[in-house]
């Protein structure tokens, strides 16, 4: 079907109708789970002996699921003295996140082109996009804008002591190349056949993992320690045409151990920010080549013709007078 833009509203409506007819072969999805989360306090001044954990300062936890079709964050944020974690959850139609005890999870999916809600169209081109992002968060920091009352997951470390965070995680990713190709082909079929494209591009991503920070005051702390573990699948303008396409899959699992040592010589309040997240997105855009409007020669006004005639008459009189002399 040829696409001829008349107005952005009509074009977007046509685009939505076309996408609703597209049948996806498989989802683009991402999941992450973590478990056995534990904290250990070690006295480096006494041969690395393990100390009992002191009480934590008031702490926030949160879960959120953010998509183009809705947002939910748990309303009962846990103000807790440490582990175990309170049981909280949040979900939308395209994702979910949970926390509880010593573990949690996050998942996100785009099951079909119907989940792509960022359609736009104009005389310049067309684009469509969709995103689902879920996250389970322990702690709080303004740099991440995590939901909560603003209290970090904080512990006071004595001089020469080390705090260790340990746990395990697992991720599972799926990216349907056929779903990406279907969207690409559907959108290209909407191109105005009378116009050339300057470019078109498409991409899809599935990503999941865990990460954490130990820091003082803020993430700008020069002594901040961090780690991140996970995996990603991505398609970026690199699918063949008229060939067999497969589902890309990836699974990963591992343990982690992450520490921060107080070397200041005095007591130090250290914050922990832990995140487990899943993200999927899919986009397509194309832009028509710019065509300069044709230059139309100006048509002289009648008064211009009259002035030209008078000028020619004047030249004629001058010529005749010169000839008589």
C-alpha positions as CSV (number, residue, x, y, z in Angstrom):
1,X,0.0,0.0,0.0
2,X,1.4,3.4,-1.0
3,X,1.7,6.0,1.7
4,X,0.9,9.5,0.8
5,X,1.1,11.9,3.7
6,X,-1.7,14.4,4.0
7,X,-1.4,15.3,7.7
8,X,0.5,14.0,10.6
9,X,-2.7,12.9,12.4
10,X,-4.0,10.9,9.4
11,X,-0.6,9.4,8.8
12,X,-0.2,8.3,12.4
13,X,-3.7,6.7,12.2
14,X,-2.8,4.8,9.0
15,X,0.5,3.7,10.6
16,X,-1.3,2.4,13.7
17,X,-3.8,0.5,11.6
18,X,-1.1,-1.1,9.5
19,X,1.0,-2.1,12.5
20,X,-2.0,-3.7,14.2
21,X,-2.2,-6.1,11.3
22,X,1.4,-7.2,11.7
23,X,1.8,-10.7,13.3
24,X,4.9,-11.1,15.4
25,X,6.7,-14.4,15.2
26,X,8.3,-14.2,18.7
27,X,8.9,-11.7,21.4
28,X,11.9,-9.5,22.2
29,X,12.3,-10.2,25.9
30,X,14.7,-9.9,28.8
31,X,14.7,-11.3,32.3
32,X,17.1,-11.1,35.3
33,X,16.9,-12.7,38.7
34,X,19.2,-12.5,41.7
35,X,19.4,-14.5,44.9
36,X,21.5,-15.2,48.0
37,X,22.2,-11.5,48.5
38,X,24.3,-11.0,51.7
39,X,26.5,-8.5,53.4
40,X,29.6,-9.3,55.4
41,X,31.6,-6.9,57.6
42,X,35.3,-7.7,58.0
43,X,37.8,-6.2,60.5
44,X,41.0,-5.7,58.6
45,X,42.7,-4.6,61.9
46,X,42.3,-8.0,63.4
47,X,43.4,-10.5,60.8
48,X,40.3,-10.2,58.7
49,X,37.9,-11.5,61.3
50,X,34.2,-11.3,60.5
51,X,32.2,-8.8,62.6
52,X,28.5,-8.8,63.2
53,X,26.7,-6.2,61.0
54,X,25.7,-3.1,62.9
55,X,22.2,-1.6,62.4
56,X,21.7,0.1,59.1
57,X,20.4,3.6,58.9
58,X,16.8,3.9,57.5
59,X,16.8,2.5,54.0
60,X,14.6,2.7,50.9
61,X,14.0,0.0,48.4
62,X,11.8,0.2,45.3
63,X,10.6,-1.7,42.2
64,X,9.4,-0.1,39.0
65,X,8.1,-1.2,35.6
66,X,8.2,1.5,33.0
67,X,6.8,1.1,29.5
68,X,5.3,3.2,26.7
69,X,1.9,2.0,27.8
70,X,2.0,2.6,31.5
71,X,4.1,3.1,34.7
72,X,3.8,1.5,38.1
73,X,6.0,1.9,41.2
74,X,5.2,0.1,44.4
75,X,3.6,2.5,46.9
76,X,4.9,0.7,50.0
77,X,8.6,1.4,49.8
78,X,10.5,-0.5,52.5
79,X,12.1,1.6,55.2
80,X,14.2,-1.3,56.6
81,X,17.3,-1.9,58.8
82,X,19.1,-4.1,56.2
83,X,18.5,-7.6,54.9
84,X,16.2,-9.4,54.5
85,X,14.3,-7.2,52.1
86,X,10.5,-6.5,52.3
87,X,8.3,-8.1,49.7
88,X,7.2,-5.6,47.1
89,X,6.3,-5.8,43.4
90,X,5.2,-3.7,40.4
91,X,4.0,-4.6,36.9
92,X,2.6,-3.3,33.7
93,X,1.4,-5.3,30.7
94,X,4.9,-5.5,29.3
95,X,7.1,-5.9,32.4
96,X,7.4,-6.6,36.1
97,X,9.8,-6.3,39.0
98,X,9.9,-7.9,42.5
99,X,12.0,-7.7,45.7
100,X,11.8,-9.9,48.8
101,X,14.0,-11.7,51.3
102,X,17.5,-12.0,49.8
103,X,16.5,-11.8,46.1
104,X,14.4,-10.4,43.4
105,X,13.7,-10.2,39.6
106,X,12.9,-7.9,36.7
107,X,11.5,-8.7,33.3
108,X,10.5,-6.8,30.1
109,X,9.1,-7.7,26.8
110,X,7.8,-6.4,23.4
111,X,5.6,-9.2,22.3
112,X,4.5,-7.7,18.9
113,X,4.5,-4.6,16.8
114,X,1.3,-3.7,18.7
115,X,3.5,-2.8,21.6
116,X,5.3,-0.1,19.6
117,X,3.4,3.1,20.6
118,X,5.8,5.8,19.6
119,X,4.5,6.2,16.0
120,X,4.9,9.5,14.1
121,X,4.6,10.5,10.5
122,X,5.0,13.8,8.6
123,X,6.0,15.0,5.1
124,X,9.6,14.4,6.1
125,X,9.3,10.7,6.9
126,X,8.0,8.1,9.5
127,X,9.2,6.5,12.7
128,X,8.0,4.0,15.3
129,X,9.4,2.9,18.6
130,X,8.7,1.0,21.8
131,X,10.4,0.4,25.1
132,X,9.8,-1.7,28.2
133,X,12.1,-1.3,31.2
134,X,11.7,-2.9,34.7
135,X,14.1,-2.5,37.6
136,X,14.4,-3.7,41.2
137,X,16.4,-1.2,43.3
138,X,18.0,-1.3,46.8
139,X,19.1,2.1,48.0
140,X,18.6,5.5,46.6
141,X,20.6,8.1,44.7
142,X,19.4,11.3,43.0
143,X,21.7,10.5,40.0
144,X,19.5,7.5,39.2
145,X,16.2,9.1,40.3
146,X,15.2,5.8,42.0
147,X,11.8,5.9,43.6
148,X,11.7,6.5,47.4
149,X,11.9,8.9,50.2
150,X,15.5,9.7,49.7
151,X,17.2,7.5,52.4
152,X,20.2,5.5,51.1
153,X,21.1,2.0,52.1
154,X,23.7,3.1,54.5
155,X,26.0,1.6,57.1
156,X,28.7,3.1,59.4
157,X,32.1,1.5,58.9
158,X,34.7,1.7,61.6
159,X,38.3,2.5,60.6
160,X,40.0,-0.4,58.9
161,X,36.8,-2.3,58.2
162,X,35.5,-3.7,54.9
163,X,31.9,-4.2,53.8
164,X,31.4,-7.1,51.3
165,X,28.3,-7.6,49.1
166,X,27.8,-11.1,47.6
167,X,25.2,-12.9,45.7
168,X,24.3,-14.7,42.4
169,X,22.4,-13.7,39.3
170,X,21.0,-15.2,36.1
171,X,19.8,-13.6,32.9
172,X,17.8,-14.9,29.9
173,X,17.4,-12.9,26.6
174,X,15.4,-13.5,23.4
175,X,15.5,-11.3,20.3
176,X,13.3,-12.4,17.3
177,X,15.1,-11.3,14.1
178,X,11.8,-12.1,12.3
179,X,9.9,-9.5,14.4
180,X,12.5,-6.9,13.6
181,X,12.4,-7.7,9.9
182,X,8.6,-7.7,9.9
183,X,8.5,-4.2,11.3
184,X,11.2,-3.1,8.8
185,X,9.3,-4.5,5.8
186,X,5.9,-3.2,7.0
187,X,7.3,0.3,7.4
188,X,9.1,0.3,4.0
189,X,5.9,-0.8,2.4
190,X,4.4,2.5,3.5
191,X,6.9,4.6,1.6
192,X,5.6,7.1,-0.8
193,X,6.6,5.5,-4.2
194,X,7.0,8.9,-5.8
195,X,9.7,9.9,-3.4
196,X,13.3,8.8,-2.7
197,X,14.6,8.0,0.8
198,X,17.7,9.7,2.2
199,X,18.0,6.9,4.8
200,X,16.2,4.4,6.9
201,X,17.4,2.6,10.0
202,X,16.1,0.0,12.5
203,X,17.3,-1.6,15.7
204,X,16.3,-3.8,18.5
205,X,17.9,-4.5,21.9
206,X,17.4,-6.9,24.8
207,X,19.5,-6.3,27.9
208,X,19.5,-7.6,31.5
209,X,22.0,-7.5,34.4
210,X,22.9,-6.5,37.9
211,X,25.1,-3.7,39.2
212,X,26.0,-2.0,42.5
213,X,27.9,1.0,44.0
214,X,29.5,1.6,47.3
215,X,30.0,5.4,47.8
216,X,30.1,8.2,50.3
217,X,27.6,11.1,50.0
218,X,27.0,10.8,46.3
219,X,28.1,8.8,43.2
220,X,30.5,11.6,42.4
221,X,32.6,10.3,45.3
222,X,36.2,9.8,43.9
223,X,36.6,6.7,46.1
224,X,33.3,5.1,44.7
225,X,33.5,1.4,43.9
226,X,31.2,-0.2,41.3
227,X,30.6,-3.3,39.3
228,X,28.2,-4.4,36.6
229,X,27.4,-7.9,35.2
230,X,25.0,-9.0,32.5
231,X,24.5,-9.5,28.8
232,X,22.9,-8.0,25.7
233,X,21.5,-8.9,22.3
234,X,21.2,-6.3,19.6
235,X,20.2,-6.0,15.9
236,X,21.3,-2.8,14.2
237,X,20.6,-2.4,10.5
238,X,22.2,-5.8,9.8
239,X,19.4,-8.2,8.8
240,X,19.5,-9.8,5.4
241,X,16.5,-9.6,3.0
242,X,14.5,-12.7,1.8
243,X,16.5,-15.1,3.9
244,X,15.9,-17.3,6.9
245,X,15.9,-15.4,10.2
246,X,16.4,-17.0,13.6
247,X,15.7,-16.1,17.2
248,X,18.8,-14.9,19.0
249,X,19.0,-16.2,22.6
250,X,21.5,-15.8,25.4
251,X,21.6,-17.0,29.0
252,X,24.2,-16.1,31.6
253,X,24.6,-16.8,35.3
254,X,27.4,-16.1,37.8
255,X,28.2,-15.1,41.4
256,X,29.6,-11.8,42.4
257,X,31.6,-10.4,45.3
258,X,32.0,-6.7,45.7
259,X,33.7,-4.7,48.6
260,X,34.5,-1.3,50.0
261,X,37.2,-0.6,52.6
262,X,37.3,2.4,55.0
263,X,40.8,3.7,54.9
264,X,40.1,7.1,56.4
265,X,41.2,6.3,60.0
266,X,37.8,7.2,61.4
267,X,34.1,6.2,61.2
268,X,32.6,6.5,57.7
269,X,29.0,6.3,56.5
270,X,29.0,4.2,53.3
271,X,26.0,3.9,51.0
272,X,25.0,0.9,48.8
273,X,23.0,1.2,45.6
274,X,22.1,-2.1,44.0
275,X,20.1,-2.5,40.8
276,X,18.8,-5.4,38.8
277,X,17.2,-4.4,35.5
278,X,15.7,-5.7,32.2
279,X,15.3,-3.5,29.1
280,X,14.0,-4.2,25.6
281,X,13.4,-1.7,22.8
282,X,12.7,-1.6,19.1
283,X,12.8,1.3,16.6
284,X,12.4,2.1,12.9
285,X,12.8,5.4,11.2
286,X,13.1,6.6,7.6
287,X,13.5,10.1,6.1
288,X,12.7,11.3,2.6
289,X,15.3,12.9,0.5
290,X,15.0,16.7,0.3
291,X,14.0,18.1,-3.0
292,X,14.5,21.7,-3.7
293,X,11.4,23.5,-5.1
294,X,11.7,24.4,-8.7
295,X,12.6,28.0,-9.5
296,X,9.8,29.6,-11.5
297,X,11.0,32.6,-13.7
298,X,9.3,35.8,-12.7
299,X,6.7,37.2,-15.1
300,X,7.0,40.9,-15.7
301,X,4.1,43.1,-14.6
302,X,2.2,45.1,-17.4
303,X,3.8,48.3,-16.1
304,X,7.2,46.8,-16.7
305,X,6.3,46.1,-20.3
306,X,5.2,49.7,-20.6
307,X,8.4,51.1,-19.3
308,X,10.4,48.8,-21.6
309,X,8.3,50.1,-24.5
310,X,9.0,53.7,-23.6
311,X,12.6,52.9,-23.3
312,X,12.7,51.3,-26.7
313,X,10.8,54.3,-28.2
314,X,13.3,56.6,-26.6
315,X,16.2,54.7,-28.0
316,X,14.5,54.9,-31.5
317,X,14.0,58.7,-31.3
318,X,17.6,59.1,-30.2
319,X,18.8,57.0,-33.1
320,X,16.7,58.9,-35.6
321,X,17.9,62.2,-34.4
322,X,21.5,61.1,-34.6
323,X,20.9,59.8,-38.1
324,X,19.4,63.2,-39.3
325,X,22.5,65.1,-37.9
